Amino acid sequence: MKMAIVGSGPLAILTAAHFDQIGAEVVLFQRSPLGGNVRFLMEEFPDLKIQYKNDSVTITEFFENVIVPTVVELEKFELTKKGDVLRVHKRFLHKEETVPGRTRMFDLFRVIYSQNPQDAILKQLEENPDFFKQLGEDVINSLHKPVESFEDFDIVIEARGMGRTPMPIGAGGSLALNENNLRESTLLYYEKDIFTKLDLENKKSIVITGEGATLKLALLKFKDWLLKTPGHEIHWVTYKPVNVPCGNAWLDSEVAKLLTEVEVKFDKAKLEFEKKMREWRDLEDYIKVKIPKPVEPTPLLIIHQGYDVTSVDRLLDREGVFATIEAPVFREFNTNETDMMTLAADALCIARGVSTETLGSGLTSDEPGFYTLQSTDIDSALSEIKQIEEKILNYFKKA
């Protein structure tokens, strides 16, 4: 049984190791260095705790004690292949087509993937320059472009995790007004880009919208920036209550601490303001005109519960991005008519999760032999891998 596993992260690695151990002929397609988001999380949040086999471990411990040894074993037996899988379809079967007297498993899956020419052809070019010189300049230039290849498999498991396309801002996974025009700008940051591309230097105001683990990781990333430098602020836009668990107890706890810390800091600032205001009012008029009136503090973190971002804009004469947010009356947070306001920010961060679309758009909705790992935590994924194993083994049982 020849099996393709698609993904570079921990789910793909553990899936490949599991099916290799039970005797499948496994090929793990990796777009990026193996470890995927675990590498990124370990760098950003080394103390992040996750559940692995019903035990709480840090992301660093998980990477060093589980992922690294597993990757070494996979690479030792050459079970990995560098390539960005673009699509998966049946070799010949169309969605509506069947084979008389057979299931759709009769036809193999074709995995189409793109390879970086520097990993293969260009390396040969460096080793044999005289040979390639004979091919001509046009041929040489064409070798710098990614090359599409394919390989056929009995079973395909997609385990890409956060590698999927980030969800847009709008309600129901739709684009907000003008979002498409600004997606490639330096004003909007989606999912992983919040941590890898957003530079907080010279930023004073950030709007972040979303729910779930990525949103809470982002809030922790902004913690020092928010608390240690006066004048910084965050607007958190969410259609859900802020206390909804994200599936990671450590993250929920750390964000709850952050919200408390922000509230305490603001309360202290209000008390200090009231004290200064009383002192200023008690001054003689001739002194009062020489001393500025104390400035009332504003919250560091402003939460807009029950809202969606419905439009994003930029102005020719002003820096930054402008997010229009709206809250419908039917949400429990709102008792008035539909509310609308515009928030100005230096950056807009979108943490709405990733698309659930699979690589198998050309397959049926319940294609036998094609599976997608849906779990976001390791323990649930391990259970899901076992369920996939049971489904696969059913194909080899007598009816």
Beta strands, then each sheet from edge to edge (+ up, - down):
strand 1: 2-6
strand 2: 25-30
strand 3: 49-52
strand 4: 55-58
strand 5: 80-82
strand 6: 84-90
strand 7: 109-115
strand 8: 147-153
strand 9: 155-158
strand 10: 188-190
strand 11: 205-210
strand 12: 233-238
strand 13: 301-305
strand 14: 308-313
strand 15: 321-327
strand 16: 339-345
strand 17: 347-351
strand 18: 370-372
sheet 1: 5+ 2+ 1+ 9+ 18+
sheet 2: 3+ 4-
sheet 3: 6+ 7- 8+
sheet 4: 10+ 17+ 11+ 12+ 13+
sheet 5: 14+ 15- 16+
end
